[in-house]
Amino acid sequence: MFKHLLITRFNLRNPEWKQLTKNNESILDDNWMNERLALFSDYCLPSVINQTNQNFEWIIYFDVSTKAIHRKKIEEIIENYTNINTFFIDGMPVFNESILNYVKKNISTKYLITSRIDNDDCIHKDFIDEIQRQFNYQDFLAIDNINGYTLQVEPQFILGKKEHIFNPFISLIEKNENPKTVWHYVHNMWKKEPRLIHLSEKRLWLSIIHGKNKVNEFDGYGNIKWNSLKNDFIISEKVSKTIESKQLSFSKWWFLSLKNYLYVKQVLLSKQIKKTLGIYKAK
């Protein structure tokens, strides 16, 4: 019937990027890679391997320039998981082509579902199941999960709710006939696609904000305790305990929460209005 692929790019070189994080630190160097592998191991990987629905395959793309020491670490991290496949390719310019080649050679089902996740983010344990629940033999349908959470992990642990339309957790259902996959667009350009639905019943993702983010800043809001989420967003036990004990009290950031709430709601409403009015045009 369908094959479901979860797709992640890891350290692919991109000629269009300035090679600096938001803190003016280098990206894709050894320090970046070491920290990103740690984030991947603590946050992203546990949330994926503990999905309640295991009917999916995770394919992860690394750059051919990845050093031997990091390749060995990658092998150690994923060696016990049979539904994870890794590929080493020549940067972002061949990323989409590599995905399509994999689909063409390995997937013969009539329908294809593709979902994306960044290597430093988390998904709810029912994420895969919720996406597959939307399947109804659609020729082409993008699925945008608007509601989630966001967690700042440095210099302090701060947790809040967040709404993000056209976010990095989009999925695509399509016929497996010259498929495009969810990486056909960068996530914010799915706004141009009319064949798209927004889901908002459950908060299905958790974005992680850290010093090595290229752009993202913490904009969460609300008095959310990690203890209330830890059974739904599975991360490493050690980090989970650390968050629980060190999470910043809401009383110390309530004003930031208020500002973030107003900002997030304003951006969401603005984009929803533009989508409704047809200001975003499909190519």
C-alpha positions, 0 to 999 in steps of 0.5 A: 500500500505505502512505504513511509520514509523519515528523512534527515540531512545531517552535515551536508555542505551547502554552497548557499550557506554562510558557514556560521551559526547564530553565535558566529561560530563555524558550522560543519567543523569538528566542534560542530559535528561533535556537538551535533552528534551528542544532540542527535544521540540525546534528543533526536534518535531516542524520540525516533526509535521509540515510536509506537508505530515502527512501520517506517524507515529512517534514511540519514544523509551525511556528507562525503567529507565526514571524517573517519572518527565521526563515521565510526561514531555514527556507526556505533550510534545506529548499529543496533537499529535495522530500520536506519540507513545512512548515506554519504553524498556530495553535499546539498546539491545532490541531496534531492537526487539521492533521495529520488534515486533511493526511492526508485531503486528500493520502493515499489509500493503504490504510495509513498509517505515522506516525513522530515526531521532535523538531526537535533529535534524530537518527535512525539512517540505517536508522530509516525502513527498520526501521519499514517492515520492521514493516509487515504490514497491521496495522489498528493497531500502535504501535512503540516503539524502546526502545534508543538513545543520548543526546548532551550537547552543552553545556557538554561533549560526553558520549555514552552509551547509553540505554533509554527506553520510550514515548519520543519516537521512536514510530511507528504503523501503521494503516489509513487509515480515520479514522486517529489518527496517532502524535501522537494521544497525547503519547509517554509516554501510549502506555503506555496502548495495548495494541496496541504492540510494543517493538523493542530489536535496534538502537539507532535514535535519538540524543537531543540534550541542550542548554541549551534543553531544556525538561525533558530531562537527560543520563542516558546511560551507557557508554564510547561513542566518537562515532567508532563512531557517526558513520557511522550517525547522520549529522550536519553534518560540522563538528559531527561533527569537533568532537564527535570531538575534544572528547568528554569522556573516559569516565574523567572521568564514569564515576561519573555513567555508573554512576549513570545506568545504575542509574537508566535500568535501574530506570525501564525495569524499573518501566515494563515491570512496570507494563505487564505487570501492566496498571497502565496502562489504555487509555482 
